[in-house]
Structure formats: structure tokens, C-alpha cells
Amino acid sequence: MVPAASFLDALQLAAARAEQAESDFRREIAQRTKALERERAFAHRRLNFMRAIAQAVASAENEEVAVAAASAAASAKLGWATESEARTDVLARLAPVARAVFVGLAPVADEDAPRPDVLGALATFEAWYRDTHPDAFWVLFEHYMPETPVVDF
């Protein structure tokens, strides 16, 4: 015959294990949800950023003007009103993306000529940024804009 305390201990252990399993699952779901939220936010930031770059480059008459227009659009999207060495470096690394967009938007003279790999150029830029900075490029769009108090005189 099994003492009463042993089956209660077994049930208590089973309850503790179930509670731990639920807690682990909720933590994993929270982490996964946060990761998916970040991926979604980055995907929309990427789309909106590249849309602005494409619009800026669309009317350029040559690659040099396209790169300058893309740099201006990128600076505007990021709220960069002043230059710095780091910002200049980022914009220089973004130039191949602007060139690829420019060539990609240009009328096709030769149907057999390979089209530029805009997404590949963007991926190369993102990889460079990720390797040289603590966060992904798209985190730059999370800058906080404090509210300016309204003052009546």
C-alpha cells in the first residue's frame, strides 16, 4: 500500500512541471512575437525607405545625380540635418544601392542585358551596417522626437 503523501507529492511535482512548461512556452511565444514584430517593422521601414529612394532617383539624369538625390532622400528620411563622418560613411555605402535603383528604373535598351540586383545591393549595405554597428540600420528610424511645448507669449 502506498502512503498518502507519496501520491500527493507526485501530483504536486506534476503540477509544478506543468506550470514550468506553461511558463517556458509563454516566454518562448513572447520572444518569438517580439522577433516577428521587429521583422515586420523592419520590412515596412525597408519598403518605405526604398520607395523614397526610388522616387528621388526616378527623375535623375545620370548616376551621379541619382546618388546625390538618394543621399538627400536618405538624410531626410533619417532626420539628418547635419553631416558627420559616420553619416557620410553610411551615405557612401548606400551609393551602390542608389546606382542599382537608377539603372533598374532606366529604360531597358537591351532585353538580354542583366538587370541590376537592387535587393542584393540593399542586402550588402544592410550586412555592412550590421557588421560595423551595434544594431541593424532600420533601428535608426526609431529615433525619439520629443514633443515641443506650445508657448503663448
Phi, psi and omega in degrees: 000136183271130178298148184301324184295328184291321179287328175292322177297319179296318178293321178295319178296318178297319179295318179296319179295318179296319178296318179294319179298317178296315180299315178299316180297315180297321178295316179297318179295318179298317179294316180295318179298316179298318179296318179293321177300317180294317178300317179297313180299316179296321180297318178289322177297318178299312179300309182295321178295311182291330174297315178296320179296314180298318179295321180292323185277337188304324184262005181289142181271344177205174184297322181298315178293323178298316180296317179297317179294320178294320178297317179296318180294318179296316179299319179295315180298326182271354180074028181271101179269340181238162179263154172210168180298317181295317180293320178298320179296316179299313182294325176294320179289339179277344183304316178300329177293315179299318178298316180296320177296315180302310180295322180294330179273344181292150177301144183277117178275322183234113182299335182272349180290140180293142178277150180293150180265082182298315181294325176294318178296319178295319179296321177297316177300312180299319179296316177301313182297315181297324181284338185248359181226159182290336182231172176291155179306323187290346176292335179301337181278001180265013182299140183275130177250103181295148179288140177266124181293144177274127181237125175262136178250000000 
